[in-house]
């Protein structure tokens, strides 16, 4: 009688795995950006005054809030994490560009925008195999 052996893991199961740090960072950053998006959509005086002091219109604040909420929500969910991470990366690069155009401190812009952008890029790269499942 011959024994039937099953493979240890299917190719799809192996492809969907990501490092634990990427899973944790993806969840934390995703929840942070979803929360930041909600804050931008609510009439928070500090946030409203911040955008106004930069001379940016209210509609831009609303658009940033929607983008952050959407990207953060996608990044918080394991299945859509690489798409959300790409969105967070794009938002942070755009924010860094706006800060540079407004003449803000480049050192602060690099830390505030560059670090989350690089972290999101690393998470997107580490979870990229999930895109095959979508």
Buried (B, 14 or more C-beta within 10 A) or exposed (E): EEEEEEEEEEEEEEBBBBEEEBBEBBBBBBBBBBEBBBBBBEEEEEBBEEBEEEEBEEEEBEEBBEBBBBBBBBBBEBEBBBBBBBBBBBBBBBBBEBBBEEEBEEEEBBEBBBEBBEBBBBBBEBBBBBBEEE
